Each structure stands twice: as C-alpha cells, then as structure tokens.
Amino acid sequence: MEKSVTVNKWLRWGYGIVLGMVFNFLLDLILSLVYTNYSLFQPLSNYLISIVITYVVFEVLFKVNFLLDKKHTWDSHPFKRLLVQFFGNAIIAIFLVMFIRWSLMFGLSDQYYISMQDELILAALISAITLIFGIIEMTVFLLNKWRFSLAELERFKKENVEFRFDLLRSQLNPHFLFNSLNTLSSLVYENPESAGLFIRELSDVYRYILENRDKELIALNDELRFVKAYIGLIKLRFADNIDVDISAIQRPQDFQIMPLTLQLLLENAIKHNVVSKKNPLKVTICTTDDRLVVENNIQPKLTNEYSSGMGLKNIASRYGFLTNRAVTIENNGAVFSVSIPLLQENVKNLTS
C-alpha cells in the first residue's frame, strides 16, 4: 500500500514538472506572438516557478476531483461531470495561479503593475488546459466502459451457452431418464393407454427442446403448449400429488419468454420439495401486468438432491441482458415465488 502511494506521489510530481514546463512555454509562445518585444526564451527561474505553481494546482485539483467522484460520478452522468469538473477546476486553477503569481510579484519583485490582457490570456490558457484534461479523462472513462461492455457481452454469451447446456443436461440426465422410464414401465403393465400417452408427451417435450434450444425468445403461447405437455408427464408420474394451475395466465399471445423457463422452474419446485399424497405440491403460474409469476408451497425434502444453484442465476443473468427489468425471487418461508418479466420484442440470438 505504501509503495502504491509513493508511486502515485512521484507520478504526480512528474505530471507537475512536464505540465509546468509545457504551460510556461505555451504562455511565452502566446505572449511573444502578442507582443513583438517579448522574448520567447525566458529565464530558467520562470520555468521553476511555473513547475511549483503547476504542482500545487495539480495537487489541489486532484483532491477536488476525488471529492467530486462522490457526488458526480463519471458513470452516472459523464457529460454533466465534464461540465462540473471543467468549470470547477478552471475557477480554482485560475484563482490559485493568480494568487500565487501576484503574491510572488508583489512580495519578491518591484513590479506593481498587472496587465489585464496578460491575465486574460493566462486565464484562457488555464481554462483550455483544464478542458483538455477533462475531455481526456472522460474519453478514457468511456473507452474503459466500452471495453467493460464488451467483456460483459462475452460473459453473457458464455452464460447463455452454459444455460442451454444446463437445461439439456437437466432433461437428459440419468435421474430424469430413470424417473421417466420407471413411470413408463409401470404404466405399460398397469395402464397401456396411459403408457402410450406418456410416450407421446415425452416425445413432444424432447421435440420442443431440440427445436427451440437455440432461440433467445419464444411466444408465451408456444411455451404454454410445451408446459402442458410437460405437466402431462408430471401428472402421469405423481398423479394427484401435484397440482399445477395455469388458468390465471392472461393475454399469452401478446408476450414472449425465454424457452424452457417454465419447465426449469417446475423442475426446480419438484426437486426441492416433497411431493406426496399427504403433502401435495401446489404450483401456480399466473400473469400480473407484464410479469409472469411461478409460485409453490414450501415443503422441503429431508434429504436435498444435489443442486449447483446455477439454474435461477442463469435465468436472471440472461434476462439481465435482454431487459433492464429484473427477475425477482422471494421466499417467505411458506411460499417460494419467482417473477419473470414478459417481453414484447424479439431479440437477436447471441450465439448466431
């Protein structure tokens, strides 16, 4: 930590020396163009004084901008921050430079005359330099923000691929296949007609997954048709021990949703809760305004199945890229609820 502070201190000294020399040379250049008898090459002492003044002003502005970061950040309003920083730095810098120069002129020399034209030239040069530094700082911020946005885009692309892989894996994992085949084997002997229905529903589920796994959004109507097929599988597996109510969904033709979202939320409810005749699981899927809500009663299993916890996080992350409306998850101890924003505009597939 001390080494970092030392480096910053020497770096600021370097800025003070370089900027002081450049500032003094520019001032001499402008004055030599304004006054024919003004020599461009002034004594070295002028440069030393300019360096000291520049370093003092630079340190003061460094502290001022540090305080400014707390009230007017570049991230919130970059152009407003540029204006506030420019006017604030220009006024402070002009005041400090004038005060130090006049103190040195009246205290260390016999000169008591101040040219208003020279002071205006000096003030204009200070203002120009502070504006240039402000623009440079804003440009660096915007470039860093752009680079950060590219990095975030790559991260979302990666999460997008991981999400689809996780969904496919959750459907094709041995546990899911075992439950499906176990249910099918029992139905073949007990109820051949239901077994045939189960096979058709299972076929519809996998067909939907294969056809829509690469899409970003899909019509809510299509997702509901798939969910009905999936609910059919669940009902054949758990009978009346589970109740899934989708009757309160309004205007499904007007909205879009990420494919397989509802299936994942239903599977999540079954995975973490007891489903039995004594403790039936009740799941409600409804719409409120422009959001879709999936909630279930909480009756946790005594021995939880392994869960990576990435399912809900990936849904939230993908929606975070598609819209600024967040996915909300609530657990009040009795009911677990997930609220998904419904969308109305299609989004280009990130992986295409």
ChimeraX attribute file (.defattr): number of C-alpha atoms within 10 A of each C-alpha:
attribute: neighborCount
match mode: 1-to-1
recipient: residues
	/A:1	5
	/A:2	7
	/A:3	8
	/A:4	8
	/A:5	10
	/A:6	11
	/A:7	11
	/A:8	12
	/A:9	13
	/A:10	11
	/A:11	12
	/A:12	16
	/A:13	19
	/A:14	14
	/A:15	16
	/A:16	22
	/A:17	20
	/A:18	14
	/A:19	18
	/A:20	23
	/A:21	20
	/A:22	15
	/A:23	20
	/A:24	19
	/A:25	18
	/A:26	15
	/A:27	18
	/A:28	17
	/A:29	15
	/A:30	17
	/A:31	19
	/A:32	15
	/A:33	13
	/A:34	13
	/A:35	9
	/A:36	8
	/A:37	9
	/A:38	14
	/A:39	13
	/A:40	15
	/A:41	10
	/A:42	12
	/A:43	9
	/A:44	10
	/A:45	9
	/A:46	13
	/A:47	18
	/A:48	15
	/A:49	17
	/A:50	23
	/A:51	24
	/A:52	15
	/A:53	20
	/A:54	25
	/A:55	21
	/A:56	18
	/A:57	19
	/A:58	20
	/A:59	15
	/A:60	16
	/A:61	19
	/A:62	14
	/A:63	10
	/A:64	15
	/A:65	17
	/A:66	12
	/A:67	12
	/A:68	16
	/A:69	13
	/A:70	9
	/A:71	10
	/A:72	17
	/A:73	16
	/A:74	18
	/A:75	13
	/A:76	10
	/A:77	10
	/A:78	17
	/A:79	13
	/A:80	13
	/A:81	19
	/A:82	20
	/A:83	14
	/A:84	16
	/A:85	22
	/A:86	21
	/A:87	14
	/A:88	16
	/A:89	24
	/A:90	22
	/A:91	15
	/A:92	16
	/A:93	23
	/A:94	18
	/A:95	14
	/A:96	17
	/A:97	19
	/A:98	16
	/A:99	12
	/A:100	13
	/A:101	15
	/A:102	16
	/A:103	12
	/A:104	13
	/A:105	15
	/A:106	12
	/A:107	11
	/A:108	9
	/A:109	9
	/A:110	8
	/A:111	11
	/A:112	9
	/A:113	9
	/A:114	10
	/A:115	7
	/A:116	9
	/A:117	11
	/A:118	14
	/A:119	13
	/A:120	11
	/A:121	15
	/A:122	20
	/A:123	19
	/A:124	14
	/A:125	18
	/A:126	20
	/A:127	19
	/A:128	14
	/A:129	16
	/A:130	21
	/A:131	19
	/A:132	13
	/A:133	15
	/A:134	19
	/A:135	16
	/A:136	12
	/A:137	15
	/A:138	18
	/A:139	13
	/A:140	12
	/A:141	15
	/A:142	15
	/A:143	12
	/A:144	12
	/A:145	13
	/A:146	12
	/A:147	12
	/A:148	12
	/A:149	12
	/A:150	12
	/A:151	12
	/A:152	13
	/A:153	14
	/A:154	13
	/A:155	12
	/A:156	18
	/A:157	17
	/A:158	13
	/A:159	18
	/A:160	22
	/A:161	15
	/A:162	15
	/A:163	21
	/A:164	18
	/A:165	13
	/A:166	17
	/A:167	18
	/A:168	16
	/A:169	12
	/A:170	16
	/A:171	18
	/A:172	13
	/A:173	12
	/A:174	11
	/A:175	11
	/A:176	14
	/A:177	13
	/A:178	12
	/A:179	12
	/A:180	18
	/A:181	14
	/A:182	12
	/A:183	18
	/A:184	23
	/A:185	14
	/A:186	13
	/A:187	19
	/A:188	14
	/A:189	10
	/A:190	11
	/A:191	12
	/A:192	14
	/A:193	11
	/A:194	14
	/A:195	19
	/A:196	14
	/A:197	16
	/A:198	26
	/A:199	15
	/A:200	14
	/A:201	20
	/A:202	17
	/A:203	13
	/A:204	16
	/A:205	21
	/A:206	15
	/A:207	12
	/A:208	19
	/A:209	18
	/A:210	11
	/A:211	9
	/A:212	15
	/A:213	18
	/A:214	16
	/A:215	17
	/A:216	20
	/A:217	23
	/A:218	18
	/A:219	18
	/A:220	22
	/A:221	16
	/A:222	15
	/A:223	22
	/A:224	18
	/A:225	14
	/A:226	23
	/A:227	20
	/A:228	16
	/A:229	19
	/A:230	22
	/A:231	19
	/A:232	18
	/A:233	22
	/A:234	22
	/A:235	16
	/A:236	19
	/A:237	19
	/A:238	17
	/A:239	13
	/A:240	14
	/A:241	17
	/A:242	21
	/A:243	18
	/A:244	18
	/A:245	14
	/A:246	16
	/A:247	10
	/A:248	11
	/A:249	16
	/A:250	15
	/A:251	12
	/A:252	16
	/A:253	11
	/A:254	14
	/A:255	21
	/A:256	21
	/A:257	25
	/A:258	22
	/A:259	24
	/A:260	23
	/A:261	16
	/A:262	21
	/A:263	20
	/A:264	18
	/A:265	20
	/A:266	22
	/A:267	15
	/A:268	15
	/A:269	24
	/A:270	18
	/A:271	16
	/A:272	18
	/A:273	21
	/A:274	21
	/A:275	21
	/A:276	13
	/A:277	12
	/A:278	8
	/A:279	13
	/A:280	17
	/A:281	22
	/A:282	17
	/A:283	22
	/A:284	18
	/A:285	20
	/A:286	17
	/A:287	20
	/A:288	13
	/A:289	9
	/A:290	15
	/A:291	15
	/A:292	21
	/A:293	21
	/A:294	22
	/A:295	22
	/A:296	23
	/A:297	19
	/A:298	19
	/A:299	18
	/A:300	14
	/A:301	13
	/A:302	9
	/A:303	9
	/A:304	11
	/A:305	10
	/A:306	8
	/A:307	10
	/A:308	6
	/A:309	9
	/A:310	13
	/A:311	19
	/A:312	16
	/A:313	13
	/A:314	19
	/A:315	19
	/A:316	18
	/A:317	18
	/A:318	18
	/A:319	21
	/A:320	14
	/A:321	15
	/A:322	19
	/A:323	13
	/A:324	9
	/A:325	15
	/A:326	15
	/A:327	21
	/A:328	12
	/A:329	15
	/A:330	11
	/A:331	13
	/A:332	8
	/A:333	9
	/A:334	10
	/A:335	14
	/A:336	17
	/A:337	22
	/A:338	17
	/A:339	19
	/A:340	24
	/A:341	23
	/A:342	23
	/A:343	22
	/A:344	14
	/A:345	12
	/A:346	15
	/A:347	13
	/A:348	11
	/A:349	12
	/A:350	15
	/A:351	11
	/A:352	6
